[in-house]
């Protein structure tokens, strides 16, 4: 586990949980996973972002920041999800 955080979405105040962790995949080597989850109207919403993060090709800081920006944009206030 690299990082865990909790935030409230803008207008709705829904709690959004965010995780960043690394896994060693047997098919793809080291990967960094960015995940977010929240519950709204008895539905669970999940976002998972996977990126290669091996020694030969580490995740660049600029790319990590871009992925975190996408992760932080995931909430009920900014998107309309299908029912």
C-alpha positions in Angstrom: 0.0 0.0 0.0 1.4 3.3 -1.1 -1.3 5.7 0.0 -4.9 5.7 1.4 -7.1 8.8 1.6 -10.7 9.8 2.1 -12.4 12.9 0.8 -15.9 14.4 0.4 -17.2 15.1 -3.0 -18.1 18.7 -3.8 -21.9 19.4 -3.5 -23.2 16.0 -2.4 -20.8 15.4 0.4 -20.4 11.7 -0.5 -17.3 10.1 1.0 -14.9 9.0 -1.7 -12.2 6.5 -0.7 -8.9 6.5 -2.7 -6.1 3.9 -2.7 -2.7 3.7 -4.3 -0.8 0.4 -4.2 1.7 -1.7 -6.1 1.3 -5.3 -7.3 3.7 -7.8 -8.9 1.7 -9.3 -11.7 2.8 -12.6 -13.1 1.8 -11.5 -16.7 2.9 -7.8 -16.6 5.5 -7.3 -13.9 5.2 -4.5 -11.4 2.1 -2.3 -11.7 0.9 0.7 -9.7 -2.9 0.8 -9.1 -4.9 3.9 -8.4 -8.4 3.1 -7.1 -11.4 5.1 -5.9 -14.8 4.0 -4.5 -18.0 5.6 -3.3 -21.6 4.6 -2.7 -24.6 6.6 -3.9 -28.2 5.5 -4.0 -27.3 2.1 -2.8 -24.9 1.6 -5.8 -21.2 1.0 -5.5 -19.1 3.0 -8.0 -15.4 1.9 -8.6 -12.6 3.4 -10.6 -9.4 1.4 -11.1 -6.4 2.7 -13.0 -3.4 0.4 -13.7 0.0 1.5 -14.9 3.3 -0.3 -15.4 5.8 0.6 -12.8 8.8 -1.7 -13.3 12.5 -0.9 -12.6 13.2 -0.7 -16.3 10.2 1.6 -16.9 9.2 3.5 -13.7 6.2 5.7 -13.5 7.3 9.3 -14.2 6.2 11.9 -11.6 4.3 13.9 -14.3 2.4 10.8 -15.4 1.6 10.0 -11.7 0.2 13.5 -11.2 -2.0 13.1 -14.3 -3.3 9.8 -13.0 -4.0 11.3 -9.6 -5.9 14.2 -11.3 -8.2 11.6 -13.0 -8.6 9.8 -9.7 -9.5 12.9 -7.8 -12.1 13.9 -10.5 -14.1 10.7 -9.8 -17.2 11.6 -7.8 -21.0 11.9 -8.2 -21.0 15.7 -8.5 -19.1 15.9 -11.8 -20.5 13.0 -13.7 -23.8 11.5 -14.6 -23.7 7.7 -14.2 -26.2 5.4 -15.9 -28.8 3.8 -13.7 
